Amino acid sequence: MEFSNGLGSMAIQDVIAAYPGIGEILARYDIGCVTCKVGICLLMDVVSIHGLGAEDEAKIEAEINDYLKRR
């Protein structure tokens, strides 16, 4: 997955702290990063770790990049 601002290589807890809307996007796909106590997964790995298909992965990537463009 490719994300604007180099966020793909950041830990999800840091990404959500800087961009809370990304946590909301992930939650819509039943990815509970906001409530996860570990939070060290990289944003680019979050979807594959949770076993979502390529179609959902593409949707999440597009939604996050659209969100970042509006920031």
Rosetta constraint file for C-alpha pairs under 8 A:
AtomPair CA 1 CA 8 HARMONIC 7.16 0.50
AtomPair CA 1 CA 44 HARMONIC 5.34 0.50
AtomPair CA 1 CA 45 HARMONIC 7.87 0.50
AtomPair CA 1 CA 57 HARMONIC 7.96 0.50
AtomPair CA 1 CA 61 HARMONIC 6.62 0.50
AtomPair CA 2 CA 8 HARMONIC 6.40 0.50
AtomPair CA 2 CA 44 HARMONIC 7.10 0.50
AtomPair CA 2 CA 61 HARMONIC 7.18 0.50
AtomPair CA 3 CA 7 HARMONIC 5.82 0.50
AtomPair CA 3 CA 8 HARMONIC 5.48 0.50
AtomPair CA 3 CA 44 HARMONIC 7.77 0.50
AtomPair CA 3 CA 61 HARMONIC 6.97 0.50
AtomPair CA 3 CA 64 HARMONIC 7.46 0.50
AtomPair CA 3 CA 65 HARMONIC 5.99 0.50
AtomPair CA 4 CA 8 HARMONIC 7.92 0.50
AtomPair CA 4 CA 65 HARMONIC 6.01 0.50
AtomPair CA 4 CA 68 HARMONIC 6.84 0.50
AtomPair CA 6 CA 10 HARMONIC 7.59 0.50
AtomPair CA 7 CA 15 HARMONIC 6.79 0.50
AtomPair CA 7 CA 43 HARMONIC 6.78 0.50
AtomPair CA 7 CA 44 HARMONIC 7.95 0.50
AtomPair CA 8 CA 42 HARMONIC 6.35 0.50
AtomPair CA 8 CA 43 HARMONIC 4.81 0.50
AtomPair CA 8 CA 44 HARMONIC 4.46 0.50
AtomPair CA 8 CA 45 HARMONIC 7.92 0.50
AtomPair CA 9 CA 42 HARMONIC 5.57 0.50
AtomPair CA 9 CA 43 HARMONIC 6.42 0.50
AtomPair CA 9 CA 44 HARMONIC 6.46 0.50
AtomPair CA 10 CA 14 HARMONIC 6.71 0.50
AtomPair CA 10 CA 15 HARMONIC 6.46 0.50
AtomPair CA 10 CA 42 HARMONIC 5.31 0.50
AtomPair CA 10 CA 43 HARMONIC 6.16 0.50
AtomPair CA 11 CA 15 HARMONIC 6.38 0.50
AtomPair CA 11 CA 39 HARMONIC 6.58 0.50
AtomPair CA 11 CA 40 HARMONIC 4.88 0.50
AtomPair CA 11 CA 41 HARMONIC 5.37 0.50
AtomPair CA 11 CA 42 HARMONIC 4.43 0.50
AtomPair CA 11 CA 43 HARMONIC 6.20 0.50
AtomPair CA 12 CA 16 HARMONIC 6.06 0.50
AtomPair CA 12 CA 33 HARMONIC 7.11 0.50
AtomPair CA 12 CA 39 HARMONIC 5.58 0.50
AtomPair CA 12 CA 40 HARMONIC 6.10 0.50
AtomPair CA 12 CA 41 HARMONIC 5.70 0.50
AtomPair CA 12 CA 42 HARMONIC 5.51 0.50
AtomPair CA 12 CA 43 HARMONIC 5.20 0.50
AtomPair CA 12 CA 46 HARMONIC 7.93 0.50
AtomPair CA 13 CA 17 HARMONIC 6.13 0.50
AtomPair CA 13 CA 33 HARMONIC 7.56 0.50
AtomPair CA 13 CA 34 HARMONIC 7.60 0.50
AtomPair CA 13 CA 39 HARMONIC 4.77 0.50
AtomPair CA 13 CA 40 HARMONIC 6.59 0.50
AtomPair CA 14 CA 18 HARMONIC 6.28 0.50
AtomPair CA 15 CA 19 HARMONIC 5.82 0.50
AtomPair CA 15 CA 20 HARMONIC 7.70 0.50
AtomPair CA 15 CA 22 HARMONIC 7.60 0.50
AtomPair CA 15 CA 43 HARMONIC 7.48 0.50
AtomPair CA 16 CA 20 HARMONIC 4.66 0.50
AtomPair CA 16 CA 21 HARMONIC 7.31 0.50
AtomPair CA 16 CA 22 HARMONIC 6.05 0.50
AtomPair CA 16 CA 23 HARMONIC 5.68 0.50
AtomPair CA 16 CA 34 HARMONIC 7.26 0.50
AtomPair CA 19 CA 23 HARMONIC 7.71 0.50
AtomPair CA 20 CA 24 HARMONIC 6.90 0.50
AtomPair CA 21 CA 25 HARMONIC 6.35 0.50
AtomPair CA 21 CA 67 HARMONIC 7.49 0.50
AtomPair CA 22 CA 26 HARMONIC 6.26 0.50
AtomPair CA 22 CA 64 HARMONIC 6.21 0.50
AtomPair CA 22 CA 67 HARMONIC 7.65 0.50
AtomPair CA 23 CA 27 HARMONIC 6.09 0.50
AtomPair CA 23 CA 32 HARMONIC 7.95 0.50
AtomPair CA 23 CA 33 HARMONIC 6.50 0.50
AtomPair CA 23 CA 34 HARMONIC 5.64 0.50
AtomPair CA 24 CA 28 HARMONIC 6.46 0.50
AtomPair CA 25 CA 29 HARMONIC 7.13 0.50
AtomPair CA 25 CA 60 HARMONIC 7.21 0.50
AtomPair CA 25 CA 63 HARMONIC 7.25 0.50
AtomPair CA 25 CA 64 HARMONIC 7.16 0.50
AtomPair CA 26 CA 30 HARMONIC 6.61 0.50
AtomPair CA 26 CA 31 HARMONIC 5.14 0.50
AtomPair CA 26 CA 32 HARMONIC 7.02 0.50
AtomPair CA 26 CA 33 HARMONIC 7.22 0.50
AtomPair CA 26 CA 60 HARMONIC 7.28 0.50
AtomPair CA 27 CA 31 HARMONIC 4.99 0.50
AtomPair CA 27 CA 32 HARMONIC 5.67 0.50
AtomPair CA 27 CA 33 HARMONIC 7.45 0.50
AtomPair CA 27 CA 34 HARMONIC 7.74 0.50
AtomPair CA 31 CA 47 HARMONIC 7.96 0.50
AtomPair CA 31 CA 50 HARMONIC 7.11 0.50
AtomPair CA 32 CA 36 HARMONIC 6.21 0.50
AtomPair CA 33 CA 39 HARMONIC 6.77 0.50
AtomPair CA 41 CA 45 HARMONIC 6.58 0.50
AtomPair CA 41 CA 46 HARMONIC 6.30 0.50
AtomPair CA 42 CA 46 HARMONIC 6.33 0.50
AtomPair CA 45 CA 49 HARMONIC 6.06 0.50
AtomPair CA 46 CA 50 HARMONIC 6.42 0.50
AtomPair CA 47 CA 51 HARMONIC 6.39 0.50
AtomPair CA 47 CA 52 HARMONIC 5.93 0.50
AtomPair CA 47 CA 57 HARMONIC 6.17 0.50
AtomPair CA 48 CA 52 HARMONIC 6.30 0.50
AtomPair CA 48 CA 57 HARMONIC 7.97 0.50
AtomPair CA 52 CA 56 HARMONIC 6.20 0.50
AtomPair CA 52 CA 57 HARMONIC 6.53 0.50
AtomPair CA 53 CA 57 HARMONIC 6.15 0.50
AtomPair CA 54 CA 58 HARMONIC 6.10 0.50
AtomPair CA 55 CA 59 HARMONIC 6.35 0.50
AtomPair CA 56 CA 60 HARMONIC 6.09 0.50
AtomPair CA 57 CA 61 HARMONIC 6.12 0.50
AtomPair CA 58 CA 62 HARMONIC 6.15 0.50
AtomPair CA 59 CA 63 HARMONIC 6.08 0.50
AtomPair CA 60 CA 64 HARMONIC 6.06 0.50
AtomPair CA 61 CA 65 HARMONIC 6.16 0.50
AtomPair CA 62 CA 66 HARMONIC 6.03 0.50
AtomPair CA 63 CA 67 HARMONIC 6.08 0.50
AtomPair CA 64 CA 68 HARMONIC 6.19 0.50
AtomPair CA 65 CA 69 HARMONIC 6.25 0.50
AtomPair CA 66 CA 70 HARMONIC 6.56 0.50
AtomPair CA 67 CA 71 HARMONIC 6.65 0.50
